[in-house]
Amino acid sequence: MDYKHLLFIALISLVACCTIMALVWLWAKKIKNAGVVDVFWALNFPVITLITFFLADGFLTRNILICSIFLLAELRLGIHLWQRVIGHLDEEEGRYQQLRSEWGDKADRNFFWFFQFQAISNVLLAVPFFIITANTSTQISVLEYIGLAIWAIAFIGEMVADRQLAAFKKDPKNKGKVCDTGLWYYSGERLS
């Protein structure tokens, strides 16, 4: 494994993500809604995936497989967040309002660094991905096939849970309530 090449891919990804987040910060500052960071945090992963696909020197079949499933999952999350956040640009999410209030006149500066740390977290979370795409072995192992099966189950589960949550939120009777139906029944307090 060529660690210098892995570092090169990570640095290119970091520059790309930090640049994207600086541009998003400018937009967020203009519209006074830092919640857009969530969308672009998710959408930075497809950027990293494409950079890695074109620059990684691992086994091509493995890279096509891993990059394809990463792109599917990342775009699903990015589109989901886009629909949630972009539909309410005039209304900043509560946690970001709280930060803006706490930071006062330093909010713009602090949000800039917050956005940059989100870009750094994108790259740190992608380290296992960088390592997988550097694997030059021409044999896909049983563990990799098992990982693919687990990913497929999780991907389908996320799509189902997102639809169930959207349906729950559409019902006016559920305003202010926590979704505890469908797959959401198995999350939170019920498991503790």
Backbone as a ProteinNet text record, in pm:
[ID]
protein_1_A
[PRIMARY]
MDYKHLLFIALISLVACCTIMALVWLWAKKIKNAGVVDVFWALNFPVITLITFFLADGFLTRNILICSIFLLAELRLGIHLWQRVIGHLDEEEGRYQQLRSEWGDKADRNFFWFFQFQAISNVLLAVPFFIITANTSTQISVLEYIGLAIWAIAFIGEMVADRQLAAFKKDPKNKGKVCDTGLWYYSGERLS
[TERTIARY]
84.7	0	89.3	62.5	141.2	79.7	139.1	84.2	95.7	198	211.1	96.1	59	-53.1	-184.7	-202.8	-322.5	-328.3	-215.1	-208.4	-240.5	-191.4	-219.9	-370.9	-436.4	-581.9	-654.9	-610.8	-673.3	-655.9	-538	-513.4	-596.1	-605.8	-690	-835.4	-879.7	-1017.2	-1038.4	-940.2	-950.6	-960.1	-877.7	-882.8	-1019.7	-1068.7	-1199.7	-1309.6	-1311.1	-1416.8	-1409.6	-1289	-1274.6	-1318.2	-1287.1	-1329.9	-1482.3	-1541.9	-1688.5	-1750.2	-1696.4	-1754	-1732.6	-1624	-1604.6	-1711	-1740.1	-1844.7	-1982.7	-2007.4	-2136	-2150.2	-2039.7	-2042.1	-2080.7	-2026	-2062.1	-2211.6	-2265	-2408.3	-2488.3	-2447.1	-2517.4	-2517.5	-2406.5	-2395.6	-2494.9	-2503.5	-2594.1	-2740.2	-2776.7	-2917.7	-2947.7	-2843.7	-2856.6	-2919.6	-2864.6	-2911.9	-2794.6	-2736.1	-2621.5	-2662.6	-2791.3	-2839	-2801.9	-2765.7	-2726.3	-2598.1	-2523.9	-2401.1	-2431	-2545	-2580.6	-2589	-2651.2	-2667.9	-2531.6	-2447.5	-2320.2	-2218.4	-2236.8	-2154.7	-2180.7	-2308	-2342.7	-2295.3	-2309	-2272.8	-2122	-2045.5	-1899.3	-1852	-1924.4	-1882.2	-1882.8	-1984	-1973.4	-1853	-1819.1	-1700.6	-1575.9	-1564.2	-1451.1	-1450.7	-1567.2	-1577.3	-1528.2	-1569.2	-1526.1	-1375.9	-1324.2	-1179.9	-1105.6	-1152	-1085.3	-1094.4	-1211.7	-1227.9	-1125.6	-1109.4	-1020	-871.7	-840.9	-701.1	-648.9	-738.7	-694.3	-633.1	-538.1	-470.4	-498.6	-611	-649.5	-713.3	-757.7	-820.9	-947.4	-955	-1061.6	-1200.9	-1220	-1352	-1397.5	-1307.6	-1340.2	-1375.3	-1296	-1319.2	-1451.8	-1486.5	-1617.1	-1728.2	-1715.5	-1816.7	-1828.9	-1718.1	-1722.8	-1764	-1713.1	-1751.1	-1898.3	-1949.7	-2091.3	-2181.6	-2151.5	-2239.6	-2224.4	-2103.1	-2085.2	-2165.4	-2155.8	-2229.6	-2379.7	-2431.9	-2575.3	-2616.4	-2541.8	-2575.5	-2558.5	-2450.7	-2422.1	-2523.4	-2556.5	-2653.9	-2792.9	-2827.9	-2956.2	-2964	-2859.5	-2857.2	-2856.6	-2774.1	-2766.7	-2899.8	-2967	-3097.3	-3201.1	-3198	-3290.5	-3271.9	-3148.4	-3121.1	-3153.8	-3126	-3158.4	-3307.6	-3389.2	-3534.4	-3578.3	-3514.5	-3551	-3507.7	-3386.3	-3330.2	-3365.5	-3350.1	-3368	-3513.5	-3604.7	-3745.3	-3778.2	-3683.5	-3707	-3590.4	-3541.3	-3425.4	-3451	-3576.1	-3608.5	-3617.8	-3601	-3618.2	-3498.5	-3404.1	-3284.7	-3321.9	-3263.6	-3289.7	-3249.2	-3321.4	-3303.8	-3163.1	-3092.4	-2956.4	-2863.2	-2884.5	-2800.2	-2842.8	-2971.4	-3017.7	-2953.3	-2947.7	-2888.3	-2740.1	-2667.4	-2525.9	-2510.5	-2592.2	-2586.8	-2610	-2705.6	-2736.9	-2620.6	-2563.9	-2453.2	-2327.4	-2302	-2180.3	-2190.8	-2313.5	-2332.6	-2261.9	-2181.9	-2116.8	-2002.4	-1966.8	-1862.4	-1922.3	-2052.7	-2120.8	-2068.1	-2052.9	-2006.5	-1868.7	-1776.6	-1642.1	-1646.3	-1721.7	-1729.7	-1796.4	-1898.6	-1961.2	-1863.6	-1778.9	-1678.9	-1594	-1543	-1458.6	-1539.2	-1663.4	-1750.6	-1765.6	-1788	-1802.4	-1672	-1558.2	-1429.2	-1405.9	-1444.7	-1429.5	-1520.9	-1634.2	-1720	-1647.3	-1576.1	-1498.5	-1388.5	-1322	-1217	-1277	-1395.8	-1459.4	-1495.6	-1533.4	-1560.3	-1439.3	-1323.5	-1202.1	-1160.7	-1171.3	-1136.3	-1227	-1355.3	-1447.9	-1424.6	-1358.3	-1331.8	-1202.6	-1125.6	-998.5	-1015.7	-1113.7	-1130	-1159.1	-1232.2	-1263.7	-1135.4	-1048	-920.4	-840.6	-840.4	-763.6	-822.1	-954.6	-1019.8	-987.7	-992.9	-970.3	-822.5	-735.9	-593.1	-558.4	-655.4	-631.9	-614.8	-496	-466	-496.8	-542.6	-576.4	-685.4	-666.4	-764.5	-875.5	-874.7	-980.2	-1067.6	-1199.7	-1295.5	-1323.9	-1302.3	-1313.4	-1458.3	-1479.8	-1611.1	-1655.1	-1562.2	-1596.6	-1646.1	-1589.3	-1634.7	-1776.9	-1807.9	-1944.4	-2042.4	-2000.1	-2084.6	-2107.7	-2002.1	-2014.2	-2112.6	-2109.9	-2203.7	-2347.4	-2369.2	-2504	-2553	-2465.1	-2502.3	-2534.5	-2453	-2479.2	-2616.3	-2650.7	-2778.6	-2895.9	-2885.6	-2991.9	-3004.5	-2891.6	-2893.6	-2948	-2908.7	-2953.7	-3104.9	-3157.2	-3302.5	-3372	-3315.5	-3372.5	-3378.3	-3273	-3272.6	-3380.6	-3396.8	-3499.5	-3638.8	-3662.6	-3792.9	-3816	-3715.7	-3729.5	-3753.3	-3685	-3705.7	-3849.1	-3900.9	-4039.7	-4139.4	-4113.3	-4202.7	-4201.3	-4083.8	-4073.4	-4143.5	-4127.4	-4193.4	-4344.9	-4397	-4541.7	-4588.1	-4509.3	-4542.7	-4549.5	-4453.6	-4448.4	-4560.2	-4607.5	-4715.3	-4847.4	-4864.5	-4990.2	-4994.3	-5087.6	-5094.9	-5112.8	-5169.2	-5187	-5053.1	-4947.9	-4817	-4727	-4778.2	-4695.8	-4641.3	-4509.2	-4444.2	-4415.9	-4458.2	-4436.2	-4311.4	-4259.3	-4145	-4198.4	-4149.6	-4193.4	-4148.5	-4245.5	-4214.3	-4292.1	-4315.5	-4385.8	-4293.4	-4330.3	-4248.4	-4109.3	-4007.8	-3870.4	-3828.6	-3893.2	-3860.3	-3898.5	-3984.1	-4021.9	-3897.8	-3799.3	-3680.2	-3567.4	-3589.9	-3484.4	-3516.7	-3417.7	-3439.6	-3464.9	-3561.6	-3589	-3625	-3683.5	-3730	-3613.6	-3498.1	-3384.1	-3303.9	-3328.7	-3248.8	-3307.6
-117.4	0	123.8	212.7	334.3	444.9	464.2	561.6	705.2	733.9	869.2	898.3	796.4	814.6	832.2	755.3	771.4	911.7	961.1	1096.4	1200.2	1177.1	1267.3	1274.6	1158	1154.2	1225.3	1201	1266.3	1418.1	1464.4	1609.1	1674.4	1608.2	1660.2	1667.2	1563.6	1560.1	1671.1	1693	1797.9	1936.1	1961.9	2091.5	2110.5	2006.3	2015.4	2041	1965.2	1980.1	2115.6	2159.9	2290.8	2404.1	2391.9	2493.4	2496	2378.5	2369.7	2432.5	2397.4	2449.6	2599.9	2653.8	2799.6	2867.9	2809.8	2866.2	2852.8	2739.8	2718.3	2815.7	2840.4	2936.4	3075.1	3116.2	3247	3253.3	3144.4	3138.8	3140.4	3060.2	3053.3	3189.8	3259.4	3393.2	3488.9	3479.1	3565.9	3539.3	3411.3	3378.4	3364.4	3377.6	3365.3	3232	3124.3	2990.1	2892.3	2863.3	2772.6	2626.7	2598.6	2461.7	2399.2	2480.5	2425.9	2344.8	2363	2285.4	2135.7	2095.6	1953.9	1891.5	1964.4	1914.6	1895.6	1996.4	1990.8	1902.7	1880.9	1780.4	1644.9	1613.2	1485.6	1482.5	1594.3	1596.9	1605.9	1633.3	1627.8	1484	1388.1	1248.3	1201.1	1235	1197.6	1263.3	1383.9	1450.2	1368.3	1328.5	1245.6	1113.1	1055.3	927.6	939.9	1045.7	1063.5	1089.9	1173.6	1198.6	1067.6	990.4	864	765	756.6	662.6	690.6	817.9	851.9	850.1	861.8	868.4	741.1	659	539.6	438.1	362.7	265.6	120.8	99	-36.6	-111.5	-234.5	-322.2	-255.7	-238	-160.4	-216	-346.5	-404.6	-370.5	-382.8	-349	-200.2	-117.3	26.9	67.5	2.8	30.9	-8.3	-126.2	-175.1	-82.1	-52.5	26.9	170.9	226.9	364.4	373.2	271.6	271.3	269.6	180.5	173.3	297.9	353.4	476.8	589.5	602.2	708.8	696.4	574.9	555.1	601.6	557.7	592.3	741.2	798.9	940.4	1030.2	997.1	1077.9	1065.4	945	928.3	1021.6	1021.7	1108.1	1255.7	1291	1430.7	1481.9	1400.9	1440.8	1450.3	1354.9	1358.3	1487.3	1521.6	1644.3	1768.1	1763.4	1876.1	1906.4	1802.1	1821.9	1877.1	1830.4	1875.3	2019	2053.1	2183.7	2291.1	2260.9	2361.7	2408	2323.2	2362.4	2463.8	2486.6	2579.5	2676	2730	2819.2	2944.1	2985.3	3106	3079.5	2954.6	2914.6	2830.4	2894	2823	2723.9	2604.2	2499.1	2545.7	2497.3	2541.6	2532.8	2424.4	2410.7	2517.4	2559.2	2663.3	2801.7	2818.9	2943.6	2959.6	2847.9	2849.7	2888.4	2828.5	2863.2	3010	3056.5	3196.1	3289	3252.9	3333.5	3332.9	3214.5	3202.9	3274	3267.8	3326.7	3476.8	3528.5	3672.9	3729.8	3835.4	3904.1	3822.6	3710.1	3622.3	3504.7	3507	3393.9	3365.3	3469.2	3444.5	3379.9	3431.4	3374.8	3230.6	3208.9	3074.3	2975.9	3021	2931.4	2896.2	2991.6	2959.6	2840.9	2848.3	2740.6	2613.3	2626.9	2510.7	2438.9	2515.6	2457	2388.3	2450.7	2390.8	2260.5	2257.4	2133.4	2023.3	2062	1962.6	1902.5	1986.5	1937.3	1842.2	1877.4	1790.8	1657.1	1662.4	1537.3	1450	1511.5	1433.4	1348.3	1410.2	1340.7	1235.8	1269.4	1172.1	1049.2	1071.4	958.9	875.9	933.7	863.6	781.6	789	716.2	566.8	496.6	353.8	335	427.5	424	437.3	529.2	546.1	415.6	350.9	227.6	114.5	102.4	-2.4	15.6	138.1	162.8	152.9	136.2	115.1	-33.3	-118.8	-263.1	-315.1	-368.1	-415.2	-563.6	-632.3	-774.3	-789.7	-884	-904.4	-1000.7	-1045.6	-1135.4	-1061.8	-1062.8	-1005.1	-1113.7	-1082.4	-1184.4	-1206.3	-1315.4	-1346.5	-1234.4	-1182.2	-1072.4	-949.3	-924	-809.1	-832.7	-956.4	-988	-977.6	-1021.6	-1007.8	-859.6	-780.1	-635.5	-574.1	-619.3	-570.8	-604.9	-726	-767.2	-682.8	-659.1	-574.9	-433.9	-382	-248.7	-243.2	-343.9	-345.3	-343.9	-424.1	-426.7	-289.6	-230.8	-99.2	8.4	5	104.1	98.3	-21.3	-38.3	5.7	-29.9	11.4	162.7	231.5	378	438.6	384.3	437	416.6	299.7	270.6	363.1	376.7	462.1	607.7	656.3	794.3	815.3	719.2	731.2	726.3	637.9	627.7	757.6	815.6	941.2	1054.9	1060.3	1164.5	1152.2	1029.3	1008.3	1048.7	1015.5	1050.6	1202.8	1272.3	1418.9	1488.4	1426.7	1486.8	1489.1	1397.3	1387.7	1496.8	1590.4	1700.7	1653.2	1535.1	1481.9	1453.9	1441	1405.1	1525.6	1646.6	1766.5	1768.3	1781.9	1786.2	1650	1543.7	1407.7	1346.3	1245.2	1169.3	1044.3	1019	902.8	774.8	689	560.7	446.4	462.9	360	305.4	191.3	131	97.7	120.9	94.5	184.2	299.8	393.7	337.7	238	172.1	114.6	73.5	5.1	100.7	229.2	324.7	392.6	458.2	540.7	462.4	509.8	461.2	313.4	260.2	122.1	23.5	61.9	-28.4	-19	81.8	97.4	25.1
0	0	0	-91.3	-105.9	-18.9	99	194.4	144.4	66.8	10.8	-84.8	-163.1	-256.1	-179.7	-71.9	11.7	70.2	116.9	172.6	65.5	-55.3	-166.6	-193.1	-197.6	-220	-106.1	16.7	132.5	125.9	85.7	77.9	-33.1	-148.9	-258.3	-211	-141.3	-89	12.7	98.6	199.8	135.8	37.3	-32.2	-97.6	-163.5	-228.8	-127.4	-17.3	83.5	154.1	185.9	252.1	160	31.6	-65.3	-75.6	-86.1	-92.9	31.5	147.8	272.3	287.3	234.4	237.6	151.7	34.9	-51.9	12.2	74.7	142.7	259.7	331.1	442	390.8	275.9	218.5	190.3	134.9	106.1	236	333.5	461.9	530.6	521.6	581	513.3	381.9	305.8	341.2	353.5	379.5	528.8	612.2	758	799.2	740.9	772.9	765.2	879.9	885.8	866.6	866.2	850.3	717.1	619.2	489.4	500.6	609.2	628.7	630.2	683.6	691.3	551.7	459.9	323.4	258	270	199.6	270.9	399.8	467.7	402	379.6	315.3	170	99.7	-42.2	-65.6	38.6	23.8	3.6	56.7	42.2	-103.2	-185.2	-327	-395.4	-354.3	-409.8	-376.3	-249.7	-207.6	-283.5	-302.5	-372.4	-516.7	-584.5	-723.8	-731.8	-642.4	-639.2	-617.9	-522	-489	-603.9	-665.7	-777.7	-887.5	-920.1	-1031	-992.3	-864	-822.9	-754.8	-700.2	-627	-723	-672.7	-758.3	-717.9	-650.4	-611.9	-727.5	-698.1	-797.2	-850.6	-982.8	-1045.1	-1013.9	-1019.4	-992.4	-850.5	-751.9	-613.3	-603.7	-670.8	-663.6	-727.2	-837.7	-899.5	-802.5	-742.7	-648.4	-527.3	-461	-337.8	-368.2	-475.9	-508.9	-548.2	-615.2	-653.4	-530.5	-435.4	-318.5	-231.1	-225.1	-150.1	-215	-346.5	-415.3	-392.7	-402.8	-379.6	-239.8	-140.2	-1.8	23.7	-27.5	-3	-73.4	-196.6	-269.4	-208	-158.6	-91.3	29.2	111.3	229.2	189.5	92.3	48.4	-5	-86.2	-141.2	-29.7	62.6	177.3	256.8	287	363.5	281.2	152.9	64.3	71.2	60.5	65.4	200.4	308.7	442.7	468.9	431.9	466.7	364.2	237.4	133.8	127.8	165	168	276.6	368	479.9	495.9	387.1	394.5	478.5	483	559	709.1	748.6	888.7	932.8	1003.2	1049	1158.9	1149.6	1247.9	1387.6	1487.5	1626.2	1679.7	1649.7	1704.6	1649.5	1524.6	1467	1517.5	1542.4	1605.1	1742.8	1816.3	1949.9	1943	1851.2	1834.2	1795.4	1703.2	1659.5	1778.4	1863	1981.6	2080.3	2105.5	2200.4	2151	2021.7	1967.2	1944.9	1937	1922	1800.8	1823	1710.2	1649.5	1710.4	1654.9	1578.3	1556.9	1493.6	1353.7	1270.7	1133.6	1132.2	1212.4	1219.7	1270.5	1378	1436.1	1341.2	1268.2	1170.6	1058.5	1018.7	916.1	962.4	1084.9	1135.3	1159.6	1200.1	1215.1	1080.8	973.9	840.8	799.3	829.6	793.6	869.8	996.3	1073	1018	960.9	895.8	775.4	699.9	585.2	631.8	740	794.2	838.1	900.5	943.9	824.6	711.4	590.2	553.5	552.7	511.3	614.7	742.2	846.1	838.9	816.2	805.8	679.2	580.8	455.4	458.9	565.5	572.1	542.4	602.1	565.6	416.2	359.4	216.6	134.1	173.7	103.5	107.2	222.7	239.5	153.8	152.6	72.2	-75.6	-123.4	-266.5	-305.2	-206	-233.9	-239.8	-206.6	-203.6	-346.8	-376.2	-511.8	-533.6	-430.4	-445	-550.5	-640.7	-748.1	-709.7	-585.6	-538.9	-437.7	-462.4	-368.6	-265.1	-138.9	-33.4	10.2	80.6	137.1	230.7	309.6	401.5	325.9	210.1	130.1	78.3	38.9	-4.4	112.4	230	349.9	379.8	369.3	389.1	290.7	166.1	64.5	102.7	152.2	193.6	311.2	409.2	524.3	477.3	385.9	332.1	264.8	183.4	112.1	209.5	315	416.7	484	519.7	585.2	491.9	365.3	267.6	250.9	235.8	223.3	351.5	465.8	594.7	610.1	567.3	575	486.1	365.9	275.9	335.1	389.1	450.3	569.7	656.5	775.7	737.1	633.3	587.9	539.5	465.9	416.9	532.5	628.3	744.4	824.3	842.6	917.1	842.2	710.9	631.1	642.7	635.3	649.2	788.9	890.4	1028.8	1045.2	988	1001.5	924.2	816.2	736.7	812.1	903.5	978.4	1084.8	1076.2	1172.9	1318	1337.2	1473.3	1541.8	1462.8	1518.5	1545.7	1526.1	1547.2	1690.8	1700.8	1831	1892.4	1824.6	1876.6	1814.3	1881.1	1831.3	1761.5	1641.3	1565	1635.2	1665.1	1729	1663.8	1533.1	1457.7	1349.1	1292.1	1187.6	1240.1	1157.9	1201.7	1317	1328.9	1436.7	1573.3	1575.1	1699.8	1770	1688.5	1742.6	1779.4	1769	1804	1936.4	1992.7	2111.1	2238.1	2314.1	2450.6	2457.3	2353.1	2355.3	2368.3	2323.1	2324.7	2454.6	2535	2657.8	2774.2
[MASK]
++++++++++++++++++++++++++++++++++++++++++++++++++++++++++++++++++++++++++++++++++++++++++++++++++++++++++++++++++++++++++++++++++++++++++++++++++++++++++++++++++++++++++++++++++++++++++++++++

